[in-house]
Amino acid sequence: MGTQSAAEHGEERRRVWDDAPGTVEQFGQRSPELEAHAHLPLGQRWKLKPRKAEPAAQVSGRPGPHVAPDPDWASYKLGIFICLHCSGVHRNFPEISKVKSVRLDFWDDSIVEFMSHNGNLRVKAKFEARVPAFYYIPQASDCSVLKEQWIRAKYERQEFMADGKPLSPQGNREGILWKRGRDNAQYLRRRFVLLAREGLLKYYTKEQDKSPKAVISIKDLNATFQTEKIGHPHGLQITYGRESHTRNLFLYHESGKEIVDWFNALRAARLQYLKMAFPDLPEAELVPLITRNYLKQGFMEKTGPKQREPFKKRWFSLDPQERRLLYYKNPLDAFEQGQVFLGSKEQGYEVLEELPKGVRGNRWKAGLTVVTPRRRFVLTCPSEKEQREWLECLRDVLSRPLTPLHLLGAPIESGRSNR
């Protein structure tokens, strides 16, 4: 799970399209030019006839960009249609799922019959009968480990079936995770302890230590998979507030199941906290606030407050839920160098597609200016494409209404330096 586009934000509960709705009957009508093939067996006609799916949102009642209108792949062992991206994930688990192309592979009559008696909606009702509200359901843009563990949890371990094993309550959790050192790039074993009822996450330098190295409040915690940035397929980033700054922990575990279980345990603790903090809000409104992905990340160059200082390259992360643009010297820094709160247009915040008159970037020329009541932040992007994406994302955040979480803290702009 990495960076979201502006269109994807807020769709945290939306299904990655490994469970595209539809059945064989909903695929297509025979075209006149293929009438000559009507004498062929059903399996061969299935391969030859054109297929035009109903809009998936109409079939499932779930609108959105991740609902492909005409999936070209299917798991003929499960009886579901899937997109190209998820077909690759399914192929990794032949004991659970077997994949065919809807258009290119031959379909035996018995397989066609099996598909026609199953389909996505029916399989979903069976294998997702009781998914907990806190459980993260992957989106199309999420990392492989989230998708793999979702498929394994659903079809292999059958954790969410109505007649399956009783779900173990999410509460305390303890285990070893590999954590990146604050002042070096070395990952070392650390013992982590989650106390959900107390709303605390602790970690210890040594497994036998009695005093924790850090005690983190669930109130300020976020968790997001950052596999590319961390350089590990199971890389998880935890952030929390510490003395008006944002502290980053970069973690991983060799087991995909273990790291995803930790992620969902943290989400369960977060949902428990949100229910206590906002007792009048329905659960459906709290779920999108449990954890969030960065809307966009990447390098830009920035100058100082006087706009005469040399431009310096910095790593930027846009947190849409807390409405903050954070900047770092390096992507894996433990603390940000500064952060910019992004209020509303009515409060005097805006983003301009230009640099101030007389200001020129160092290496990069495509610029933008973030205007706040206190200061103008002048930035340059490595390309015009990056400039357009940053403008879109920043303006998207500015256009959003404030969430309940903003009631817990006043907006601030801070930094350990002016650069």
RAVEN-V645233 format. One record per residue. N is the residue number from 1. RES is the residue in one small letter. SS is DSSP state (~ for helix, > for strand, _ for the rest). PSI is psi in whole degrees, 0 to 359 (NA if undefined). OMEGA is omega in whole degrees, 0 to 359 (999 if undefined). Layout:
[[N,RES,SS,PSI,OMEGA] [N,RES,SS,PSI,OMEGA]]
//
This chain:
[[1,m,_,119,186] [2,g,_,231,185] [3,t,_,136,177] [4,q,_,151,168] [5,s,_,165,180] [6,a,_,324,182] [7,a,_,335,184] [8,e,_,342,185] [9,h,_,143,177] [10,g,_,0,181] [11,e,_,35,189] [12,e,_,330,181] [13,r,_,358,183] [14,r,_,142,186] [15,r,_,133,164] [16,v,_,144,192] [17,w,_,48,167] [18,d,_,352,179] [19,d,_,55,178] [20,a,>,133,179] [21,p,_,157,176] [22,g,_,160,174] [23,t,_,173,180] [24,v,~,320,182] [25,e,~,334,182] [26,q,~,359,179] [27,f,>,92,155] [28,g,_,164,177] [29,q,_,148,183] [30,r,_,130,178] [31,s,_,153,181] [32,p,~,323,184] [33,e,~,348,179] [34,l,~,8,179] [35,e,~,332,182] [36,a,~,341,181] [37,h,~,9,185] [38,a,_,338,182] [39,h,_,348,183] [40,l,_,159,175] [41,p,_,156,184] [42,l,~,320,181] [43,g,~,320,179] [44,q,~,322,178] [45,r,~,327,178] [46,w,~,324,179] [47,k,~,326,189] [48,l,~,327,188] [49,k,_,147,176] [50,p,_,151,182] [51,r,_,130,177] [52,k,_,107,185] [53,a,>,151,168] [54,e,_,154,172] [55,p,_,126,186] [56,a,~,329,180] [57,a,~,325,179] [58,q,~,323,182] [59,v,~,319,189] [60,s,~,343,187] [61,g,_,11,180] [62,r,_,98,179] [63,p,_,166,171] [64,g,_,165,186] [65,p,_,343,183] [66,h,_,0,179] [67,v,_,94,183] [68,a,_,133,184] [69,p,_,338,185] [70,d,_,74,182] [71,p,_,138,184] [72,d,_,0,184] [73,w,>,159,180] [74,a,>,147,168] [75,s,>,105,184] [76,y,_,354,174] [77,k,_,329,179] [78,l,_,334,181] [79,g,_,34,182] [80,i,>,157,174] [81,f,>,143,185] [82,i,>,162,179] [83,c,_,172,181] [84,l,~,317,183] [85,h,~,313,183] [86,c,~,341,177] [87,s,~,326,177] [88,g,~,323,178] [89,v,~,316,181] [90,h,~,326,181] [91,r,~,337,180] [92,n,_,350,184] [93,f,_,69,184] [94,p,_,339,178] [95,e,_,343,180] [96,i,_,316,190] [97,s,_,142,175] [98,k,_,134,194] [99,v,>,140,172] [100,k,>,154,171] [101,s,>,133,178] [102,v,_,326,187] [103,r,_,331,190] [104,l,_,333,185] [105,d,_,156,175] [106,f,_,138,181] [107,w,_,115,176] [108,d,_,150,182] [109,d,~,321,182] [110,s,~,325,179] [111,i,~,319,177] [112,v,~,319,179] [113,e,~,319,178] [114,f,~,316,179] [115,m,~,320,183] [116,s,~,336,179] [117,h,_,359,178] [118,n,_,255,182] [119,g,_,162,190] [120,n,~,317,183] [121,l,~,319,181] [122,r,~,318,179] [123,v,~,321,177] [124,k,~,315,180] [125,a,~,328,181] [126,k,~,311,189] [127,f,~,350,178] [128,e,_,37,184] [129,a,_,333,184] [130,r,_,60,175] [131,v,_,125,180] [132,p,_,150,183] [133,a,_,327,183] [134,f,_,343,188] [135,y,_,128,183] [136,y,_,121,177] [137,i,_,118,189] [138,p,_,151,172] [139,q,_,171,183] [140,a,_,329,184] [141,s,_,359,184] [142,d,_,164,184] [143,c,_,163,187] [144,s,~,323,185] [145,v,~,325,177] [146,l,~,318,180] [147,k,~,317,181] [148,e,~,315,182] [149,q,~,331,174] [150,w,~,317,179] [151,i,~,317,179] [152,r,~,316,180] [153,a,~,322,186] [154,k,~,311,189] [155,y,~,326,182] [156,e,~,306,180] [157,r,_,345,177] [158,q,_,52,186] [159,e,_,342,190] [160,f,_,14,179] [161,m,_,147,183] [162,a,_,325,182] [163,d,_,18,181] [164,g,_,190,179] [165,k,_,149,177] [166,p,_,136,179] [167,l,_,130,178] [168,s,_,133,181] [169,p,_,138,178] [170,q,_,124,180] [171,g,_,242,180] [172,n,_,149,177] [173,r,>,143,181] [174,e,>,140,179] [175,g,>,179,182] [176,i,>,131,172] [177,l,>,152,177] [178,w,>,123,186] [179,k,>,137,177] [180,r,>,134,179] [181,g,_,146,183] [182,r,_,320,186] [183,d,_,7,177] [184,n,_,175,184] [185,a,_,13,184] [186,q,_,132,177] [187,y,>,129,182] [188,l,>,153,179] [189,r,>,133,177] [190,r,>,142,178] [191,r,>,126,179] [192,f,>,141,179] [193,v,>,123,177] [194,l,>,123,177] [195,l,>,93,189] [196,a,_,318,183] [197,r,_,321,178] [198,e,_,347,181] [199,g,_,41,185] [200,l,>,145,169] [201,l,>,128,181] [202,k,>,152,169] [203,y,>,151,188] [204,y,>,140,180] [205,t,_,317,177] [206,k,_,148,186] [207,e,_,326,183] [208,q,_,357,181] [209,d,_,144,177] [210,k,_,335,179] [211,s,_,127,182] [212,p,_,151,174] [213,k,_,324,180] [214,a,>,146,174] [215,v,>,118,188] [216,i,>,130,177] [217,s,>,134,177] [218,i,~,334,180] [219,k,~,320,185] [220,d,~,8,191] [221,l,_,142,168] [222,n,>,150,177] [223,a,>,134,181] [224,t,>,136,178] [225,f,>,127,180] [226,q,_,67,189] [227,t,~,318,181] [228,e,~,316,182] [229,k,~,318,181] [230,i,~,334,180] [231,g,_,28,178] [232,h,_,138,184] [233,p,_,346,178] [234,h,_,27,185] [235,g,_,126,181] [236,l,>,132,177] [237,q,>,127,174] [238,i,>,132,177] [239,t,>,149,176] [240,y,>,159,180] [241,g,>,138,178] [242,r,>,109,177] [243,e,_,54,177] [244,s,_,10,174] [245,h,>,172,176] [246,t,>,121,179] [247,r,>,132,179] [248,n,>,131,170] [249,l,>,131,179] [250,f,>,120,190] [251,l,>,162,167] [252,y,>,167,171] [253,h,_,145,182] [254,e,_,334,180] [255,s,_,123,177] [256,g,~,321,179] [257,k,~,318,183] [258,e,~,315,183] [259,i,~,324,178] [260,v,~,325,175] [261,d,~,320,176] [262,w,~,316,181] [263,f,~,313,182] [264,n,~,331,174] [265,a,~,319,176] [266,l,~,322,177] [267,r,~,321,178] [268,a,~,318,178] [269,a,~,321,178] [270,r,~,317,179] [271,l,~,321,177] [272,q,~,317,177] [273,y,~,314,182] [274,l,~,324,178] [275,k,~,324,178] [276,m,~,324,182] [277,a,~,327,183] [278,f,_,70,186] [279,p,_,340,183] [280,d,_,350,180] [281,l,_,138,177] [282,p,_,155,182] [283,e,~,323,182] [284,a,~,330,179] [285,e,~,340,180] [286,l,~,329,185] [287,v,~,316,179] [288,p,_,346,182] [289,l,_,359,186] [290,i,_,300,175] [291,t,_,165,180] [292,r,_,157,173] [293,n,_,158,172] [294,y,_,138,179] [295,l,_,323,176] [296,k,>,148,174] [297,q,>,156,175] [298,g,>,175,180] [299,f,>,139,166] [300,m,>,165,173] [301,e,>,144,180] [302,k,>,151,174] [303,t,_,179,183] [304,g,_,184,184] [305,p,_,334,179] [306,k,_,350,179] [307,q,_,16,175] [308,r,_,351,180] [309,e,_,154,178] [310,p,_,145,175] [311,f,_,137,178] [312,k,>,144,183] [313,k,>,130,180] [314,r,>,153,176] [315,w,>,127,183] [316,f,>,142,175] [317,s,>,128,181] [318,l,>,112,179] [319,d,>,105,187] [320,p,_,328,183] [321,q,_,317,178] [322,e,_,0,175] [323,r,_,48,182] [324,r,>,137,171] [325,l,>,110,182] [326,l,>,146,177] [327,y,>,144,187] [328,y,>,157,173] [329,k,_,320,179] [330,n,_,152,184] [331,p,_,331,184] [332,l,_,27,176] [333,d,_,147,180] [334,a,_,327,181] [335,f,>,151,175] [336,e,_,155,172] [337,q,_,332,179] [338,g,>,170,178] [339,q,>,149,181] [340,v,>,120,174] [341,f,>,138,182] [342,l,_,98,179] [343,g,_,211,182] [344,s,_,166,177] [345,k,~,324,180] [346,e,~,335,180] [347,q,~,2,178] [348,g,_,17,178] [349,y,_,140,175] [350,e,>,166,178] [351,v,>,126,182] [352,l,>,141,180] [353,e,_,56,183] [354,e,_,164,171] [355,l,_,153,176] [356,p,_,154,181] [357,k,_,131,179] [358,g,_,357,180] [359,v,_,131,178] [360,r,_,141,180] [361,g,_,174,180] [362,n,_,282,178] [363,r,_,327,187] [364,w,_,138,187] [365,k,_,338,181] [366,a,>,111,189] [367,g,>,168,173] [368,l,>,160,181] [369,t,>,123,175] [370,v,>,116,183] [371,v,>,124,174] [372,t,_,166,179] [373,p,_,338,185] [374,r,_,335,188] [375,r,_,159,171] [376,r,>,125,179] [377,f,>,116,185] [378,v,>,123,187] [379,l,>,151,172] [380,t,>,148,185] [381,c,>,154,182] [382,p,_,345,179] [383,s,_,164,177] [384,e,~,329,176] [385,k,~,314,178] [386,e,~,321,178] [387,q,~,314,180] [388,r,~,319,181] [389,e,~,317,178] [390,w,~,317,178] [391,l,~,315,180] [392,e,~,314,184] [393,c,~,316,180] [394,l,~,317,179] [395,r,~,328,176] [396,d,~,315,179] [397,v,~,317,181] [398,l,~,331,183] [399,s,_,351,184] [400,r,_,147,174] [401,p,_,157,177] [402,l,_,143,179] [403,t,_,168,178] [404,p,~,332,182] [405,l,~,335,181] [406,h,~,348,176] [407,l,~,342,184] [408,l,~,349,182] [409,g,_,144,180] [410,a,_,148,178] [411,p,_,140,178] [412,i,_,159,168] [413,e,_,127,184] [414,s,>,167,176] [415,g,>,148,179] [416,r,_,354,176] [417,s,_,168,177] [418,n,_,4,184] [419,r,_,NA,999]]
//
